[in-house]
């Protein structure tokens, strides 16, 4: 049956299976359909409880293709034809005809708009579930180096965890919703913040978004078909230019600058800080490596220190030079020693949490020593002091790299025990530094 559909006519149609429907000749079926004479293929299907607009086409040689438009008088969302703005419409005859023309044309082209809509909705649902937090966790699972237990190495997590803290308000946002403008604004904001020394956090801004860039790029490697564009490309010309730092405690000639620093450290009233700074210097350790030392990492019989989960992922066993052995032995026999940490913090950082190791860098201690020594320095300057002094003492480059825990990737590395040379070089280095201090004291006493 075909007739020119109107809203009044549709309202008058009785639901299927009712006495009224039987009287009008629609039978006792669960539904009946009446076509629209204005738009061929548009019809109203009347069921037991609903009246539904539907469209159908019959391509040559195949069965009819039908699709539901919507329930009569229900609301639906669409775009205004004139303004393009999102708007709420009602499924009446006029709107059904307008949509039917588009839907019928798509069906004739072999497309199934309803299936496309379901696929789009499913895709949107998946994408909304794939938040930045989800993506970072996937990155940890798939890309970050694992330890023997299959867990991400702590040192490999430092950068990405720092990025997560600075982007905490983005974590529950679908990662595809992060835009170029958002990246640029947050990069500027972090770069304008001040650190404990009152300097802009430009390096932090660079590191946060380089880690985020890596997370996005690694995901894109797995999904080359995606139309997602890495939003950190907005920073192509905005990265902060950071000049490599070259500052160190000069140990050449009489090493007067170094001696002032040493004496300022000895004047430090906090024994733990004092020991930590000296051990870090004499071991050439990274500040975090020394701070994270536990008693289980020390072997006083063999006089060695084990460094695990270092920056390059390798483990090292280095000798304790005499001064280092003296300091660590004294700490191990102290009645107030911490049961876990060699260099424990002075107080708990967070409520209901156990006491942890020293915070790095120990900014207040660095400031106090700087003021006493009249020397501007940072914790990483101790590493440069270590390296430059070894160079001055003619320690071979390969041995210096090993003592600095840098990656050595040549074939010979697999056949040599570089620890043989390391032991005498640590002693050589320590003796040289202590000789500078001793000479300075003798010069003072002779005046």
C-alpha positions in Angstrom: 0.0 0.0 0.0 1.3 3.4 -1.0 -0.1 6.8 0.0 1.2 10.3 0.6 2.4 10.2 4.2 1.5 12.9 6.6 2.0 13.2 10.4 -1.8 13.2 10.9 -2.2 10.1 8.8 0.6 8.3 10.7 -0.9 9.3 14.0 -4.2 7.8 13.0 -2.7 4.4 12.1 -3.6 1.7 14.7 -0.8 -0.5 16.1 -0.5 -3.9 14.5 -2.5 -6.7 16.0 -5.2 -4.5 17.4 -9.0 -4.7 16.5 -8.7 -1.4 14.7 -5.9 -2.7 12.5 -7.9 -5.8 11.7 -10.9 -3.6 10.8 -8.7 -1.5 8.5 -7.5 -4.7 6.7 -4.0 -4.8 8.0 -4.3 -8.3 9.3 -3.3 -9.8 12.6 0.5 -9.8 11.9 3.1 -8.2 14.2 3.6 -5.3 11.8 2.4 -3.8 8.6 4.0 -1.3 6.2 2.7 1.7 4.2 4.9 3.3 1.6 5.2 7.0 0.8 4.1 8.1 -2.7 6.3 11.1 -2.5 9.7 9.3 -1.9 9.9 5.9 -3.5 11.5 3.6 -1.0 10.4 5.5 2.1 7.8 3.8 4.3 6.3 3.8 7.8 6.4 0.4 9.5 3.7 0.0 12.2 4.5 -2.5 14.9 2.9 -3.6 18.1 4.1 -0.6 20.0 6.1 1.6 17.6 5.8 3.3 14.3 9.2 3.4 12.5 10.4 5.2 9.4 12.4 2.9 7.1 13.9 3.0 3.6 14.5 0.2 1.1 15.9 -0.2 -2.3 15.9 -3.2 -4.7 19.1 -3.3 -6.8 18.8 -5.5 -9.9 19.4 -9.1 -9.3 19.7 -8.9 -5.5 17.3 -8.9 -2.6 15.9 -5.7 -1.2 18.1 -3.7 1.2 16.3 -2.1 4.1 17.4 0.3 6.8 15.7 1.9 9.8 15.6 5.7 9.9 14.1 6.2 13.3 11.0 6.0 15.4 8.2 8.5 14.5 8.3 11.6 16.8 11.6 10.5 18.5 14.4 13.0 18.8 17.6 12.7 16.9 20.8 14.8 16.5 22.0 16.1 13.2 23.5 19.2 11.5 21.4 22.2 10.4 21.5 22.3 6.6 22.0 26.1 6.5 24.4 26.7 9.5 26.0 23.3 9.9 25.5 23.6 13.6 24.6 20.5 15.7 20.8 20.5 16.4 18.1 18.3 17.8 15.4 17.2 15.3 12.2 15.1 15.5 11.4 12.2 13.3 8.4 13.6 11.5 7.4 13.1 7.8 9.4 16.1 6.6 12.6 15.1 8.3 12.1 11.5 7.3 11.9 12.5 3.6 15.0 14.6 3.8 17.0 11.8 5.3 15.5 9.2 3.1 16.9 10.8 0.0 20.4 10.6 1.4 20.1 7.1 2.8 18.5 5.6 -0.4 21.3 7.1 -2.5 23.9 5.5 -0.2 22.2 2.1 -0.4 22.1 2.3 -4.2 25.9 2.9 -4.1 26.3 -0.3 -2.1 26.9 1.4 1.2 25.1 0.6 4.4 24.9 3.8 6.4 23.5 2.1 9.5 26.4 -0.3 9.5 28.8 2.6 9.0 27.2 4.4 11.9 27.5 1.3 14.2 31.2 1.0 13.2 31.8 4.7 13.8 30.1 4.4 17.3 32.2 1.4 18.1 35.3 3.1 17.0 34.4 6.2 19.1 33.7 4.0 22.1 37.2 2.3 21.7 38.9 5.6 21.2 37.2 7.1 24.3 38.5 4.1 26.3 42.1 4.7 25.0 43.1 7.5 27.3 46.6 8.9 27.7 46.9 6.8 30.9 46.0 3.7 28.9 48.5 4.6 26.2 51.3 5.2 28.8 50.6 1.9 30.4 50.8 0.2 27.0 54.1 2.0 26.4 55.4 0.6 29.7 54.3 -2.9 28.8 55.5 -3.0 25.2 58.6 -0.7 25.0 60.3 -0.1 28.3 63.1 -2.4 29.3 62.1 -5.2 31.8 64.1 -6.6 34.7 64.6 -10.3 35.4 61.1 -10.5 36.9 59.5 -9.0 33.8 58.7 -5.7 35.4 59.7 -2.3 33.9 63.1 -1.2 35.2 62.8 1.7 37.6 65.4 3.8 35.8 63.5 3.4 32.6 60.3 4.7 34.3 61.8 7.9 35.7 61.2 10.0 32.6 57.7 8.7 31.7 56.6 9.0 35.4 57.8 12.6 35.5 55.9 13.3 32.3 52.7 11.7 33.9 53.0 14.0 36.9 53.2 17.1 34.7 50.3 15.9 32.5 48.2 14.5 35.3 45.0 16.4 34.2 45.4 14.8 30.7 45.7 11.2 31.9 42.0 10.3 31.7 41.5 12.1 28.4 41.3 10.1 25.2 44.8 10.5 23.9 43.5 11.4 20.4 41.9 14.5 21.9 45.3 16.0 22.8 45.8 18.8 20.3 48.8 20.8 19.0 47.5 23.9 20.9 47.3 22.0 24.1 50.8 20.7 23.7 52.2 24.2 22.9 50.4 25.8 25.9 51.5 23.2 28.4 55.1 23.3 27.1 55.2 27.0 27.7 53.6 26.7 31.1 56.1 24.1 32.4 59.0 26.1 30.9 58.0 29.2 32.8 57.7 27.4 36.2 60.6 27.8 38.6 62.6 25.0 40.2 64.1 25.0 43.7 67.0 27.1 42.5 64.6 29.7 41.0 65.4 28.8 37.4 62.9 28.2 34.7 62.1 24.5 34.1 63.1 24.5 30.5 64.9 21.2 30.6 61.9 19.7 32.3 59.6 21.0 29.6 61.8 19.5 26.9 62.1 16.1 28.7 58.3 15.8 29.4 57.3 16.3 25.8 60.2 14.3 24.4 59.0 11.4 26.5 55.4 12.1 25.3 56.6 12.3 21.7 58.2 8.8 22.1 55.0 7.4 23.6 53.0 8.6 20.6 55.6 7.6 18.0 55.8 4.1 19.4 52.0 3.7 19.2 52.1 5.0 15.6 54.7 2.4 14.7 52.2 -0.3 15.6 49.3 1.5 13.9 50.5 2.9 10.6 47.0 3.0 9.2 45.8 5.5 11.8 45.0 9.0 10.8 46.2 10.2 14.3 48.9 12.9 14.0 51.5 13.2 16.8 50.6 16.6 18.4 54.1 17.1 19.8 55.1 18.1 16.2 53.8 21.5 17.3 57.1 21.9 19.2 59.3 21.5 16.1 60.6 25.1 16.5 59.8 25.6 20.1 62.2 23.2 21.9 64.4 25.1 24.4 68.0 25.2 23.4 70.0 23.9 26.3 73.8 24.5 26.2 75.6 21.4 27.6 76.8 22.1 31.1 80.6 22.0 31.6 80.9 23.1 35.2 83.0 20.9 37.5 85.1 21.3 40.7 88.5 22.1 39.4 91.1 19.6 40.7 94.0 20.8 38.5 97.2 22.2 39.9 96.5 22.9 43.6 92.8 22.2 43.2 91.9 25.2 45.4 88.3 25.3 44.2 87.8 21.6 45.0 89.5 22.0 48.4 87.1 24.8 49.4 84.2 22.5 48.4 85.6 19.6 50.4 86.1 21.7 53.5 82.5 23.1 53.1 81.2 19.6 52.9 83.1 18.6 56.1 81.5 21.5 57.9 78.0 20.0 57.1 76.4 19.1 60.4 74.1 16.4 58.8 76.3 13.3 58.9 74.2 11.5 56.3 74.5 14.3 53.8 78.2 14.7 54.4 78.8 11.0 53.8 76.5 10.9 50.8 78.3 13.7 49.0 81.8 12.3 49.6 80.8 8.8 48.5 79.0 10.1 45.4 82.2 12.1 44.5 84.6 9.3 45.2 82.5 6.7 43.3 81.7 9.0 40.4 78.1 7.8 40.9 75.0 9.4 39.6 73.2 11.2 42.4 70.2 8.7 42.3 72.5 5.7 42.2 74.2 6.7 45.4 71.0 7.8 47.1 69.3 4.4 46.3 72.0 2.3 47.8 70.8 -0.4 50.2 72.8 -2.4 52.7 72.3 -5.5 50.6 74.2 -3.8 47.8 77.4 -3.6 50.0 79.8 -6.5 50.5 82.3 -5.5 53.3 84.2 -8.7 53.0 84.9 -8.2 49.3 84.9 -4.4 49.7 82.5 -3.9 46.8 79.4 -1.9 45.9 76.7 -3.3 43.5 74.9 -0.8 41.3 71.7 -2.2 39.9 69.2 -0.8 37.4 71.6 1.9 36.2 70.8 4.3 33.4 72.0 2.1 30.6 70.3 -1.0 32.1 73.4 -2.8 33.1 74.5 -3.8 36.6 78.0 -3.0 38.0 80.1 -4.1 40.9 82.7 -1.5 41.8 85.4 -1.6 44.5 85.2 0.5 47.7 88.3 2.7 47.7 89.8 3.1 51.3 88.0 6.3 52.2 84.7 5.0 50.8 85.1 1.8 52.8 85.9 3.8 56.0 82.7 5.9 55.6 80.4 3.0 54.7 81.8 0.7 57.5 81.2 3.5 60.0 77.6 3.9 58.8 77.0 0.2 59.0 78.1 -0.1 62.6 76.2 3.0 63.7 73.6 2.1 66.3 71.1 4.4 64.5 71.6 3.1 61.0 68.5 2.5 58.9 67.6 -1.1 58.3 67.3 -0.7 54.5 68.9 2.5 53.2 72.5 3.5 53.4 71.6 7.1 53.1 68.1 7.5 54.5 66.0 10.7 54.5 65.7 12.6 57.7 61.9 12.4 57.7 59.0 10.6 56.0 58.0 12.3 52.7 54.3 11.2 52.8 52.0 10.3 55.6 51.6 6.6 56.3 54.6 5.8 54.0 57.9 4.2 55.2 61.1 6.3 55.4 62.7 6.5 52.0 66.2 7.3 50.8 67.6 10.9 50.5 65.8 13.1 48.1 67.8 13.9 45.0 69.1 16.4 44.5 69.5 17.4 48.2 68.9 21.0 47.2 69.2 22.6 50.7 72.5 20.9 51.3 73.8 21.9 47.9 72.9 25.5 48.6 74.5 25.4 52.1 77.8 24.0 50.7 77.8 26.5 47.8 77.5 29.4 50.3 80.3 28.1 52.5 82.6 27.2 49.7 81.8 30.2 47.5 81.5 27.7 44.7 78.4 27.4 42.5 77.9 23.6 41.8 75.3 20.9 41.2 75.2 17.2 42.0 76.0 16.3 38.4 79.1 18.5 38.6 80.6 15.7 40.8 80.3 13.4 37.8 82.2 15.9 35.6 84.8 16.3 38.4 85.2 12.5 38.4 85.6 12.3 34.6 87.9 15.3 34.2 90.1 14.2 37.1 90.5 10.7 35.6 91.4 12.3 32.3 94.0 14.4 34.1 95.4 11.2 35.7 95.8 9.7 32.3 93.2 7.0 32.8 92.3 5.5 29.4 89.1 6.5 27.8 87.6 3.0 27.8 88.3 2.6 31.5 86.8 6.1 32.2 83.6 5.1 30.3 83.3 1.9 32.3 83.9 3.7 35.6 81.2 6.3 34.5 78.8 3.4 33.8 78.6 4.4 30.1 77.6 1.7 27.6 80.6 0.0 26.0 79.4 -1.9 22.9 82.6 -3.1 21.2 83.2 -6.8 20.8 86.2 -6.8 23.2 83.8 -5.9 26.0 82.6 -9.5 26.1 86.1 -10.9 26.7 87.6 -8.4 29.1 87.1 -8.0 32.8 87.3 -4.2 33.1 87.0 -4.4 36.8 90.7 -5.3 36.9 91.8 -1.8 35.9 88.9 -0.2 37.8 90.2 -1.1 41.3 93.5 0.6 40.9 92.0 3.6 39.1 89.5 4.3 42.0 92.4 4.2 44.5 94.5 6.5 42.2 91.6 9.0 41.9 90.9 9.0 45.6 94.5 9.4 46.6 94.9 12.3 44.3 91.9 14.2 45.7 93.0 13.5 49.3 96.5 14.7 48.5 95.0 18.0 47.4 93.2 18.4 50.7 96.2 17.3 52.7 98.5 19.7 50.9 96.1 22.6 51.4 95.9 21.8 55.2 99.7 21.7 55.4 100.0 25.0 53.6 97.5 26.6 56.1 99.3 25.2 59.1 102.7 26.6 57.9 101.4 30.1 57.6 
